[in-house]
């Protein structure tokens, strides 16, 4: 059976050209690629606007931050724009379009988004969503996007667990205007800006594309929400964010390069882990819906929602700075320093949340 071709004509044309022609053609390819990014942003915004008209409503519940029914499914615009423009962008920039990791990641994202969108409509059992997350994570790892350490087998297991955890973390944190879409947009821009430095230049254009797709959605969700991402957006973006972190950890030549992904996503990771531990100690159900996340507690205390989201954006940027700073360090030193530095603002944030709950009685959390 013939192998699928992963060869792009763009590098071959550039290689065969004269130096002046090569420079001009490289500039031309970059211009077209940038045009694709803005096109994706506009396409995402147009689909999101259409989803508002479709009106698949998110009715407020006891854990909701909004008071009136609001459309959900804005993630359909983000994911469709990303999926539609990515093949064109990869061809233009010489990235292998039909490589096994790319194909399995695409299949996993499609599976998870399809199940999530149907869940947005029909409210399926959590067991179905979890099964889809597990299947998607296994697909990504089976395609070769996995940690090679401490052994390939253990690394594969850790990679599956990481993908499932971060997909759920993003989903859990998607409860306030602009929080998740803004955090992931900034994270994508940070990855694109530092991809060459980290030794993973292949992530530059896909990360930029995701940032532009999220930018097309963000005006409809922040500071006032006309539509939410929904599970289709939060889980799809969560899986891609987790996969990008795995790619950096596996491919970066820096000893502590693996720290970058977790540091970048640490505001989400910390809030979820802190909440799970606190609820466990309080003997509350870990699977029951609640309003006990730090961002929810702060919002319930009367803090302005956009201010909370902006702080989470700042924490995301801080995590990327720390990740890039410690990446060249030895593994043990880099990991320890990164953990301490990303934890510090989160501990201050937690102390502030506890102080707010004492000053503004919000009930059990």
C-alpha positions as CSV (number, residue, x, y, z in Angstrom):
1,X,0.0,0.0,0.0
2,X,1.5,3.4,-1.0
3,X,2.4,5.7,1.9
4,X,0.6,9.0,2.2
5,X,2.7,11.9,1.1
6,X,3.7,14.4,3.8
7,X,5.8,16.5,1.4
8,X,5.0,20.1,0.9
9,X,5.9,22.0,-2.4
10,X,6.6,25.2,-0.5
11,X,10.0,24.3,0.8
12,X,11.0,22.7,-2.5
13,X,10.1,25.9,-4.4
14,X,12.1,28.0,-2.0
15,X,15.1,25.6,-2.2
16,X,15.2,25.8,-5.9
17,X,14.9,29.5,-6.2
18,X,17.7,32.0,-6.3
19,X,18.5,33.9,-3.1
20,X,16.6,37.1,-4.1
21,X,13.7,35.0,-5.4
22,X,13.7,32.9,-2.2
23,X,13.5,36.0,0.0
24,X,10.6,37.4,-2.1
25,X,8.7,34.1,-2.1
26,X,9.3,33.6,1.6
27,X,7.8,37.1,2.2
28,X,4.9,36.3,-0.1
29,X,4.2,33.0,1.7
30,X,4.3,34.9,5.0
31,X,1.9,37.5,3.7
32,X,-0.6,34.8,2.5
33,X,-0.3,33.0,5.9
34,X,-1.0,36.2,7.8
35,X,-4.0,36.8,5.5
36,X,-5.2,33.3,6.4
37,X,-4.9,34.2,10.1
38,X,-7.1,37.3,9.7
39,X,-9.5,35.3,7.5
40,X,-9.8,32.7,10.3
41,X,-10.6,35.4,12.8
42,X,-13.4,36.8,10.6
43,X,-14.7,33.4,9.8
44,X,-14.8,32.5,13.5
45,X,-16.6,35.7,14.4
46,X,-19.2,35.1,11.6
47,X,-19.9,31.5,12.7
48,X,-20.2,32.6,16.3
49,X,-22.6,35.3,15.3
50,X,-24.6,32.7,13.5
51,X,-24.6,30.5,16.6
52,X,-26.1,33.3,18.6
53,X,-29.0,33.2,16.1
54,X,-29.3,29.5,16.4
55,X,-30.0,30.0,20.1
56,X,-29.0,26.8,21.8
57,X,-29.6,28.2,25.2
58,X,-27.6,27.8,28.5
59,X,-30.3,28.1,31.2
60,X,-28.8,29.4,34.5
61,X,-28.4,26.8,37.2
62,X,-27.2,26.8,40.8
63,X,-23.6,26.9,39.6
64,X,-24.0,29.5,36.9
65,X,-22.4,33.0,37.0
66,X,-25.1,34.4,34.6
67,X,-28.7,35.2,35.6
68,X,-30.5,35.0,32.2
69,X,-30.5,32.3,29.5
70,X,-27.6,32.8,27.1
71,X,-26.8,31.0,23.9
72,X,-23.9,28.5,24.0
73,X,-21.9,26.8,21.3
74,X,-19.6,29.7,20.4
75,X,-16.9,27.1,20.4
76,X,-18.3,25.7,17.1
77,X,-17.1,28.9,15.4
78,X,-13.7,28.7,17.0
79,X,-13.2,25.0,16.1
80,X,-14.6,25.2,12.6
81,X,-12.5,28.2,11.7
82,X,-9.4,26.4,13.1
83,X,-10.1,23.2,11.3
84,X,-10.9,24.9,8.0
85,X,-7.9,27.2,7.8
86,X,-5.2,24.9,9.4
87,X,-4.7,22.7,6.4
88,X,-4.2,25.7,4.2
89,X,-1.8,27.3,6.7
90,X,0.2,24.1,7.1
91,X,0.6,23.7,3.4
92,X,1.7,27.3,3.0
93,X,4.3,27.1,5.8
94,X,5.7,23.7,4.9
95,X,4.3,21.7,7.8
96,X,3.4,18.0,7.1
97,X,-0.3,17.9,6.6
98,X,-0.8,14.1,6.6
99,X,1.6,13.1,9.3
100,X,0.4,10.5,11.8
101,X,0.4,12.8,14.8
102,X,-1.5,15.5,12.9
103,X,-4.1,13.1,11.6
104,X,-4.7,11.4,15.0
105,X,-4.9,14.8,16.7
106,X,-7.4,16.0,14.2
107,X,-9.5,12.8,14.6
108,X,-9.4,13.0,18.4
109,X,-10.5,16.7,18.3
110,X,-13.3,16.0,15.9
111,X,-14.5,13.1,18.1
112,X,-14.5,15.1,21.2
113,X,-16.1,18.2,19.7
114,X,-18.8,16.2,18.1
115,X,-19.7,14.5,21.4
116,X,-19.4,17.8,23.3
117,X,-21.7,19.6,20.8
118,X,-24.3,16.9,21.1
119,X,-24.0,17.1,24.9
120,X,-24.6,20.8,24.7
121,X,-27.8,20.1,22.9
122,X,-29.1,16.9,24.7
123,X,-27.3,17.0,28.1
124,X,-25.9,13.6,28.0
125,X,-24.6,11.6,31.0
126,X,-21.2,12.6,32.3
127,X,-20.0,9.0,31.7
128,X,-20.4,9.5,27.9
129,X,-18.4,12.7,28.0
130,X,-15.7,11.1,30.0
131,X,-15.5,8.1,27.6
132,X,-15.1,10.5,24.7
133,X,-12.3,12.3,26.6
134,X,-10.5,9.0,27.2
135,X,-10.9,7.9,23.6
136,X,-9.6,11.3,22.3
137,X,-6.6,11.2,24.7
138,X,-5.7,7.7,23.6
139,X,-6.0,8.6,20.0
140,X,-3.6,11.5,20.4
141,X,-1.0,9.4,22.3
142,X,-1.4,6.5,19.8
143,X,-0.4,9.0,17.1
144,X,2.9,9.5,18.7
145,X,2.3,12.7,20.7
146,X,3.4,11.4,24.1
147,X,6.1,11.8,26.7
148,X,9.2,9.6,26.0
149,X,10.2,9.5,29.7
150,X,10.6,7.9,32.2
151,X,9.9,5.0,29.8
152,X,7.8,5.1,26.6
153,X,5.0,3.0,28.2
154,X,4.9,5.0,31.4
155,X,5.2,8.2,29.4
156,X,2.2,7.2,27.3
157,X,0.1,6.6,30.4
158,X,1.1,9.9,31.9
159,X,0.3,11.6,28.6
160,X,-3.2,10.1,28.5
161,X,-3.9,11.2,32.1
162,X,-2.5,14.7,31.4
163,X,-4.8,15.1,28.3
164,X,-7.9,14.0,30.2
165,X,-7.1,16.2,33.2
166,X,-6.4,19.4,31.2
167,X,-9.4,18.9,29.0
168,X,-11.6,18.7,32.2
169,X,-9.7,21.6,33.8
170,X,-10.4,23.9,30.9
171,X,-14.1,22.8,30.9
172,X,-14.5,23.3,34.7
173,X,-12.9,26.8,34.5
174,X,-15.2,27.9,31.6
175,X,-17.7,29.7,33.8
176,X,-17.0,33.4,33.6
177,X,-17.0,35.9,30.8
178,X,-13.8,35.8,28.8
179,X,-11.9,33.7,31.4
180,X,-11.1,30.6,29.4
181,X,-11.1,32.2,25.9
182,X,-8.8,34.9,27.1
183,X,-6.4,32.6,28.9
184,X,-6.2,30.3,26.0
185,X,-5.8,33.1,23.5
186,X,-2.9,34.6,25.5
187,X,-1.4,31.1,25.9
188,X,-1.5,30.5,22.2
189,X,0.1,33.8,21.5
190,X,2.8,33.0,24.1
191,X,3.6,29.7,22.5
192,X,3.7,31.2,19.0
193,X,6.1,34.0,20.2
194,X,8.5,31.5,22.0
195,X,8.2,28.5,19.7
196,X,11.6,29.1,18.1
197,X,13.3,29.8,21.4
198,X,11.9,26.6,22.9
199,X,13.0,24.5,19.9
200,X,9.5,23.7,18.6
201,X,9.0,26.1,15.6
202,X,6.3,23.8,14.1
203,X,3.9,25.1,16.8
204,X,4.2,28.8,15.7
205,X,1.6,28.9,13.0
206,X,-1.0,26.5,14.6
207,X,-0.7,28.5,17.8
208,X,-1.2,31.8,16.0
209,X,-4.2,30.4,14.2
210,X,-5.8,29.3,17.5
211,X,-5.2,32.7,19.0
212,X,-6.9,34.4,16.0
213,X,-9.8,32.0,16.1
214,X,-10.3,32.7,19.8
215,X,-9.9,36.4,19.1
216,X,-12.9,36.2,16.7
217,X,-15.0,34.7,19.6
218,X,-13.8,36.9,22.5
219,X,-15.7,40.1,21.6
220,X,-19.0,38.1,21.9
221,X,-18.1,36.8,25.3
222,X,-16.1,39.7,27.0
223,X,-16.8,41.9,28.9
224,X,-20.5,41.0,28.5
225,X,-21.5,37.5,27.3
226,X,-23.7,37.3,24.3
227,X,-22.7,33.6,23.9
228,X,-20.6,31.0,25.7
229,X,-18.0,28.6,24.3
230,X,-20.0,25.6,25.5
231,X,-18.4,22.2,25.9
232,X,-17.6,22.0,22.2
233,X,-15.3,24.9,22.6
234,X,-13.9,24.4,26.1
235,X,-13.2,20.6,25.6
236,X,-11.9,21.0,22.1
237,X,-9.5,23.8,23.0
238,X,-8.5,22.0,26.2
239,X,-7.5,18.9,24.2
240,X,-5.4,21.0,21.8
241,X,-3.8,23.0,24.7
242,X,-2.8,19.7,26.4
243,X,-1.4,18.3,23.2
244,X,0.7,21.4,22.6
245,X,2.1,21.1,26.1
246,X,3.0,17.5,25.4
247,X,4.6,18.4,22.1
248,X,6.8,21.0,23.9
249,X,7.7,18.6,26.7
250,X,8.7,15.8,24.2
251,X,10.5,18.0,21.6
252,X,12.1,20.9,23.4
253,X,15.9,20.5,23.7
254,X,16.0,22.3,27.0
255,X,16.4,20.2,30.2
256,X,13.4,21.9,31.8
257,X,11.4,22.6,28.7
258,X,8.7,20.2,29.9
259,X,7.8,22.9,32.5
260,X,6.5,25.4,29.9
261,X,3.1,23.8,29.2
262,X,2.1,23.2,32.9
263,X,3.4,26.6,33.9
264,X,1.4,28.3,31.1
265,X,-1.8,26.5,32.2
266,X,-1.1,26.6,35.9
267,X,-3.8,29.1,36.8
268,X,-6.4,26.6,35.6
269,X,-4.5,23.6,37.1
270,X,-4.2,25.3,40.5
271,X,-7.8,26.3,40.8
272,X,-9.1,22.8,39.9
273,X,-6.7,21.0,42.2
274,X,-7.2,23.4,45.1
275,X,-11.0,23.1,44.7
276,X,-10.9,19.3,44.5
277,X,-8.8,19.0,47.6
278,X,-10.9,21.5,49.6
279,X,-14.1,19.7,48.6
280,X,-12.6,16.4,49.5
281,X,-11.6,17.6,53.0
282,X,-15.1,19.1,53.4
283,X,-16.5,15.7,52.4
284,X,-18.4,17.1,49.5
285,X,-19.0,15.2,46.3
286,X,-16.2,15.6,43.8
287,X,-18.5,14.9,40.8
288,X,-21.5,17.1,41.8
289,X,-21.8,20.5,40.1
290,X,-20.9,23.4,42.4
291,X,-19.8,27.0,42.6
292,X,-16.7,26.5,44.7
293,X,-13.9,27.3,42.3
294,X,-11.8,30.3,43.3
295,X,-13.0,32.4,40.4
296,X,-16.7,31.6,41.3
297,X,-16.2,32.4,44.9
298,X,-14.6,35.8,44.0
299,X,-17.5,36.5,41.7
300,X,-20.1,35.6,44.3
301,X,-18.3,37.9,46.7
302,X,-19.2,40.8,44.4
303,X,-15.9,41.2,42.5
304,X,-16.4,42.4,38.9
305,X,-16.3,39.5,36.5
306,X,-14.0,41.1,33.9
307,X,-11.5,42.0,36.6
308,X,-11.3,38.3,37.7
309,X,-10.8,37.2,34.1
310,X,-8.1,39.8,33.5
311,X,-6.2,38.6,36.6
312,X,-6.4,35.0,35.2
313,X,-5.0,36.3,31.9
314,X,-2.1,37.9,33.8
315,X,-1.4,34.7,35.7
316,X,-1.2,32.9,32.3
317,X,1.3,35.4,31.0
318,X,3.3,35.1,34.2
319,X,3.4,31.3,33.8
320,X,4.8,31.6,30.3
321,X,7.5,34.0,31.5
322,X,8.5,31.6,34.3
323,X,8.5,28.6,31.9
324,X,10.8,30.3,29.4
325,X,13.0,31.5,32.3
326,X,13.6,28.1,33.8
327,X,13.6,26.0,30.6
328,X,17.5,26.0,30.2
329,X,18.0,25.1,33.8
330,X,18.7,21.5,35.0
331,X,15.6,19.5,35.5
332,X,15.4,19.4,39.2
333,X,16.4,23.1,39.8
334,X,14.2,24.3,36.9
335,X,11.2,22.3,38.1
336,X,11.5,23.4,41.7
337,X,12.0,27.1,40.9
338,X,9.1,27.1,38.4
339,X,6.8,25.5,40.9
340,X,7.6,28.0,43.6
341,X,7.3,31.0,41.3
342,X,4.0,30.0,39.7
343,X,2.5,29.1,43.1
344,X,3.3,32.4,44.7
345,X,0.7,34.5,42.9
346,X,-1.9,31.7,43.2
347,X,-1.4,31.6,47.0
348,X,-1.9,35.4,47.2
349,X,-5.0,35.0,45.0
350,X,-6.3,32.3,47.3
351,X,-5.7,34.4,50.4
352,X,-7.5,37.3,48.8
353,X,-10.5,35.0,48.0
354,X,-10.7,33.8,51.6
355,X,-10.6,37.4,52.8
356,X,-13.4,38.3,50.5
357,X,-15.6,35.5,51.7
358,X,-15.1,36.7,55.3
359,X,-16.0,40.3,54.4
360,X,-18.9,39.3,52.1
361,X,-21.0,36.4,53.3
362,X,-21.6,34.1,50.4
363,X,-22.6,31.0,52.2
364,X,-21.1,27.5,51.8
365,X,-18.4,27.1,49.1
